[in-house]
Amino acid sequence: MTKRYSGYTEYCSKRRVVPVGLSLLLSMGVPVTAVAGGNTSAVGVAPVPVLHNAGVGINPQLALNQSSRGKSNAANAGASSFDFVKLDRSGRPLTNQSRSWRENGNAHAGTKWSCVRDSNTGLTWEVKTDNGGLRDKNWTYTWRPSTKATLSAVAQGKGSCGGTVGPYCDTATYIAAVNATNLCGYHDWRLPTEAELDTLVENKVDSPGPSIDTTWFPNKRKKDYWAAPPYPGGHALAWNAKIDYGYGDYSPKQAYAYFVRLVRGSAPQ
């Protein structure tokens, strides 16, 4: 279905099309044609799924009945609840899974963990820290497909990561840095897709959240998180998820800097 962009949010077939200015579309090279009434339409723009709407643009096996998922409850694991496991830096499950996070805690006491495995989806997620280190919750990055890709002059001035990945803060360099640490015993960390991010969302929590359970994922930020892959038309846009507000949109990959939560593994097919 053709999606119209006239500076307003439009809903069609239960999918949200976010506002995108005509000038931005043109600058990104998106094909635009004039239509009756002075409106414009972008041709070939992919459907945009509403993050809190299970089954709309989301692999049903990955969604795991998101509409009925409530509070995290490993004791009652299944399609209607989360089944999370806290992992230490080597990827071993913590002996004590019930204790709360402490920034100066440790895995032996069950008060600090490096990753969380979702036994329902098979995905393992990084956990953010609040210590100014590599995985600090406050760092932001521009979207970059690989460390070999050109980083624009605009992108070089974006992002904030305390010099933890070098002079420029971009997703590819961050991924490479995390993989070099063998986080939780793995070196295949990557950006999640929007559907994978949605598997963390508690749909019974109203906006503005937090819609991701901070019992398991401490140090979470409310704003945008980058996702993969980029805009399907090959243009300079990438998806960002506004998790606590239940939707997402496309943003210029190297003009904005957003948060990142890496994932590894694959969902059951």
DRENDODREN-644515 format. One line per 8 residues: number of its first residue (from 1); their letters; for each residue x, y, z of C-alpha. Coordinates in pm, 1 decimal. Example, Ala and Ser with C-alpha at 12.3 -4.5 7.8 and 13.67 -1.06 7.14 Angstrom:
# DRENDODREN-644515
1 = AS = 1230.0,-450.0,780.0 ~ 1367.0,-106.0,714.0 .
***
This chain:
# DRENDODREN-644515
1 = MTKRYSGY = 0.0,0.0,0.0 ~ 125.8,347.9,-86.6 ~ 211.5,551.3,221.1 ~ 140.0,922.9,220.9 ~ 374.2,1175.6,380.2 ~ 226.9,1521.2,430.6 ~ 373.1,1608.0,772.3 ~ 107.3,1417.9,971.0 .
9 = TEYCSKRR = 83.2,1077.0,1131.8 ~ -134.4,835.5,936.3 ~ -271.3,497.7,1034.4 ~ -358.5,235.5,776.8 ~ -422.1,-137.0,812.6 ~ -322.0,-111.8,1181.7 ~ 27.1,4.2,1089.7 ~ 167.0,336.6,1194.0 .
17 = VVPVGLSL = 326.2,566.0,939.1 ~ 517.1,834.2,1124.1 ~ 552.7,1197.4,1012.8 ~ 832.6,1247.7,765.3 ~ 889.8,1588.6,608.0 ~ 893.0,1606.2,230.1 ~ 1227.2,1786.2,230.5 ~ 1380.0,1506.2,437.8 .
25 = LLSMGVPV = 1245.3,1241.1,202.1 ~ 1387.9,1422.1,-95.4 ~ 1725.8,1466.4,74.9 ~ 1735.4,1093.4,148.0 ~ 1658.5,1009.4,-215.8 ~ 1317.9,854.6,-147.4 ~ 1110.7,856.1,-470.7 ~ 824.2,1102.0,-431.4 .
33 = TAVAGGNT = 540.2,1177.8,-673.9 ~ 273.1,1446.5,-656.7 ~ -86.8,1336.2,-621.1 ~ -423.0,1504.7,-637.7 ~ -500.9,1758.9,-368.3 ~ -143.4,1876.5,-325.6 ~ -39.5,1577.6,-114.5 ~ 266.5,1367.0,-180.5 .
41 = SAVGVAPV = 327.2,994.9,-160.8 ~ 642.1,794.6,-112.6 ~ 654.2,495.6,-343.7 ~ 768.9,160.8,-213.8 ~ 804.2,256.7,152.9 ~ 789.1,-54.7,371.0 ~ 508.1,-97.0,626.4 ~ 599.7,24.9,972.5 .
49 = PVLHNAGV = 482.0,-204.0,1255.1 ~ 339.4,-67.0,1578.3 ~ 575.1,-204.1,1840.9 ~ 307.2,-288.3,2096.6 ~ 77.4,-458.7,1848.6 ~ 168.9,-827.0,1838.7 ~ 116.5,-993.6,1505.4 ~ 137.3,-671.9,1304.9 .
57 = GINPQLAL = 460.2,-686.3,1108.9 ~ 611.1,-926.0,1364.3 ~ 699.5,-1291.6,1324.2 ~ 429.1,-1464.7,1534.4 ~ 681.2,-1715.0,1667.7 ~ 900.7,-1428.5,1778.1 ~ 612.7,-1228.1,1920.4 ~ 514.1,-1516.3,2151.4 .
65 = NQSSRGKS = 168.1,-1380.3,2208.6 ~ 299.1,-1038.2,2312.2 ~ -51.0,-903.0,2364.5 ~ -91.2,-1121.8,2673.1 ~ 260.5,-1099.4,2811.9 ~ 272.4,-940.1,3152.7 ~ 526.8,-914.5,3429.5 ~ 845.6,-1118.5,3405.6 .
73 = NAANAGAS = 793.4,-1446.0,3585.9 ~ 1050.0,-1719.9,3541.6 ~ 854.2,-1941.2,3779.6 ~ 562.6,-1932.8,3538.9 ~ 742.2,-1941.8,3208.0 ~ 552.0,-1978.5,2884.0 ~ 388.2,-1787.5,2603.4 ~ 200.6,-1561.7,2845.8 .
81 = SFDFVKLD = 504.6,-1459.3,3051.9 ~ 872.0,-1382.9,3022.2 ~ 1135.6,-1637.7,3113.7 ~ 1455.6,-1443.7,3179.0 ~ 1784.5,-1573.7,3319.1 ~ 2061.0,-1347.2,3452.6 ~ 2410.7,-1436.9,3326.8 ~ 2755.3,-1347.4,3456.0 .
89 = RSGRPLTN = 3031.4,-1209.6,3232.2 ~ 3122.7,-1562.2,3121.7 ~ 2763.1,-1650.2,3030.4 ~ 2691.7,-1868.1,3334.5 ~ 2351.8,-1833.6,3506.7 ~ 2369.5,-1659.0,3842.6 ~ 2310.0,-1893.4,4135.6 ~ 2082.1,-1635.6,4295.1 .
97 = QSRSWREN = 1836.6,-1497.9,4037.0 ~ 1618.2,-1301.8,4279.7 ~ 1845.8,-1027.8,4411.0 ~ 1835.0,-667.9,4291.4 ~ 2102.5,-494.4,4085.9 ~ 2378.6,-299.5,4257.8 ~ 2632.3,-108.9,4050.9 ~ 2906.3,-212.4,4293.2 .
105 = GNAHAGTK = 2763.4,-563.3,4331.9 ~ 2897.7,-892.4,4199.4 ~ 2773.6,-1202.1,4021.6 ~ 2859.7,-1433.0,4312.0 ~ 2619.1,-1243.8,4537.1 ~ 2362.7,-1221.3,4257.9 ~ 2367.9,-841.6,4263.5 ~ 2528.5,-773.6,3926.0 .
113 = WSCVRDSN = 2501.4,-947.9,3589.3 ~ 2625.7,-885.3,3236.8 ~ 2353.3,-1034.7,3016.6 ~ 1999.6,-1167.5,3027.2 ~ 1888.2,-1473.9,2831.7 ~ 1525.2,-1500.8,2723.4 ~ 1445.8,-1871.5,2735.4 ~ 1127.4,-1814.0,2535.0 .
121 = TGLTWEVK = 1294.4,-1660.8,2229.8 ~ 1649.1,-1796.5,2260.0 ~ 1787.7,-1442.8,2244.6 ~ 2052.7,-1311.2,2483.9 ~ 2064.7,-938.3,2562.2 ~ 2336.4,-713.2,2693.5 ~ 2278.0,-538.7,3026.0 ~ 2379.3,-175.5,3062.3 .
129 = TDNGGLRD = 2596.6,-34.3,3339.1 ~ 2618.5,305.8,3506.4 ~ 2992.5,333.8,3556.7 ~ 3117.0,528.6,3254.5 ~ 3253.7,211.6,3093.6 ~ 3205.2,60.1,2751.1 ~ 2840.4,-41.0,2806.3 ~ 2726.0,264.3,3003.7 .
137 = KNWTYTWR = 2353.8,341.5,2979.0 ~ 2410.9,703.7,2877.7 ~ 2616.7,647.7,2563.3 ~ 2458.4,717.9,2225.2 ~ 2567.8,626.3,1872.0 ~ 2500.7,704.9,1509.1 ~ 2390.9,410.8,1291.1 ~ 2669.2,255.8,1082.6 .
145 = PSTKATLS = 2641.8,-78.7,898.6 ~ 3006.5,-180.3,940.6 ~ 3340.2,-40.5,1051.9 ~ 3441.9,-26.5,683.2 ~ 3150.4,199.8,589.9 ~ 3216.4,568.8,544.2 ~ 3130.5,782.7,842.6 ~ 3005.1,1123.1,728.5 .
153 = AVAQGKGS = 3136.1,1449.1,867.3 ~ 2794.5,1504.2,1023.9 ~ 2806.2,1167.3,1199.5 ~ 3154.0,1232.2,1334.0 ~ 3013.6,1510.4,1548.5 ~ 2722.8,1306.0,1681.4 ~ 2703.7,1052.8,1958.9 ~ 2848.7,1048.6,2306.5 .
161 = CGGTVGPY = 3044.0,751.3,2439.5 ~ 3315.2,892.1,2661.8 ~ 3590.2,787.2,2422.8 ~ 3520.6,419.3,2498.4 ~ 3522.7,317.2,2130.8 ~ 3752.5,582.0,1986.1 ~ 3699.6,936.3,1863.9 ~ 3363.8,866.7,1696.7 .
169 = CDTATYIA = 3061.4,694.0,1845.6 ~ 2880.3,469.6,1596.3 ~ 2698.1,137.3,1621.4 ~ 2947.2,-66.5,1418.1 ~ 3244.6,41.6,1626.7 ~ 3051.4,-23.1,1946.4 ~ 2950.9,-372.3,1831.3 ~ 3311.5,-450.7,1742.9 .
177 = AVNATNLC = 3428.8,-327.6,2083.8 ~ 3174.1,-539.8,2270.9 ~ 3255.0,-847.4,2061.6 ~ 3624.2,-797.8,2141.5 ~ 3542.1,-835.7,2512.8 ~ 3373.8,-1174.6,2450.8 ~ 3076.4,-1053.9,2651.5 ~ 2905.9,-1345.9,2826.7 .
185 = GYHDWRLP = 3127.0,-1583.3,2630.7 ~ 3016.2,-1466.8,2284.7 ~ 3152.0,-1251.0,2006.0 ~ 2851.7,-1240.3,1772.1 ~ 2667.9,-944.4,1925.2 ~ 2464.2,-729.4,1687.2 ~ 2183.6,-474.1,1665.6 ~ 1838.9,-627.5,1722.6 .
193 = TEAELDTL = 1553.7,-600.0,1476.6 ~ 1244.9,-404.2,1578.3 ~ 1057.4,-733.9,1624.7 ~ 1328.2,-864.0,1856.9 ~ 1315.7,-545.0,2063.4 ~ 941.9,-590.5,2091.0 ~ 987.7,-925.2,2268.1 ~ 1120.9,-732.7,2569.7 .
201 = VENKVDSP = 816.2,-508.9,2595.8 ~ 555.6,-556.9,2866.9 ~ 233.9,-465.1,2690.6 ~ 41.4,-431.5,3014.7 ~ 254.8,-133.6,3116.2 ~ 113.1,194.1,2989.6 ~ 319.9,469.3,2831.9 ~ 554.5,621.2,2936.0 .
209 = GPSIDTTW = 669.3,299.4,3102.5 ~ 917.1,167.2,3181.0 ~ 787.0,-105.2,2952.6 ~ 1100.4,-319.9,2990.3 ~ 1127.5,-484.6,3331.2 ~ 1407.9,-306.8,3515.8 ~ 1427.7,-600.0,3758.2 ~ 1617.2,-776.6,3480.0 .
217 = FPNKRKKD = 1732.3,-479.3,3272.6 ~ 1857.4,-207.5,3509.2 ~ 1992.6,124.7,3382.9 ~ 1739.5,142.2,3098.9 ~ 1684.7,471.1,2919.7 ~ 1341.5,579.0,2799.6 ~ 1431.0,728.1,2463.1 ~ 1507.9,589.4,2118.9 .
225 = YWAAPPYP = 1701.6,267.9,2053.6 ~ 1852.9,182.0,1717.2 ~ 1739.5,-134.4,1540.2 ~ 1841.3,-322.6,1226.5 ~ 1820.4,-359.7,930.7 ~ 1826.5,-13.7,765.8 ~ 1552.0,135.8,555.1 ~ 1460.8,-128.6,293.2 .
233 = GGHALAWN = 1498.2,109.3,2.1 ~ 1870.2,140.7,66.0 ~ 1842.8,505.6,162.0 ~ 2012.8,682.5,450.4 ~ 1745.6,591.5,705.2 ~ 1732.8,333.4,984.9 ~ 1467.9,220.6,1231.4 ~ 1460.7,351.9,1586.5 .
241 = AKIDYGYG = 1226.9,214.9,1850.8 ~ 1058.9,442.0,2102.7 ~ 1001.8,145.0,2329.1 ~ 824.2,309.8,2621.9 ~ 583.0,488.1,2388.6 ~ 491.3,186.3,2181.1 ~ 603.1,286.8,1833.2 ~ 904.5,363.8,1619.1 .
249 = DYSPKQAY = 1008.6,549.5,1307.4 ~ 1285.0,590.0,1053.0 ~ 1557.9,845.6,1118.8 ~ 1862.8,955.6,917.4 ~ 2130.4,702.9,1016.2 ~ 2416.0,946.6,1054.6 ~ 2230.0,1259.0,1158.3 ~ 2099.5,1130.2,1491.7 .
257 = AYFVRLVR = 2255.4,947.3,1783.9 ~ 2044.6,701.0,1985.4 ~ 2088.1,437.3,2252.0 ~ 2179.0,76.4,2173.4 ~ 2099.9,-257.7,2336.8 ~ 2282.5,-541.7,2165.7 ~ 2149.4,-894.7,2121.3 ~ 2284.5,-1229.9,2006.6 .
265 = GSAPQ = 2133.1,-1559.8,1902.1 ~ 1828.5,-1622.2,1690.4 ~ 1463.3,-1679.1,1761.8 ~ 1306.1,-2021.0,1697.6 ~ 1195.0,-2061.0,1337.3 .
***
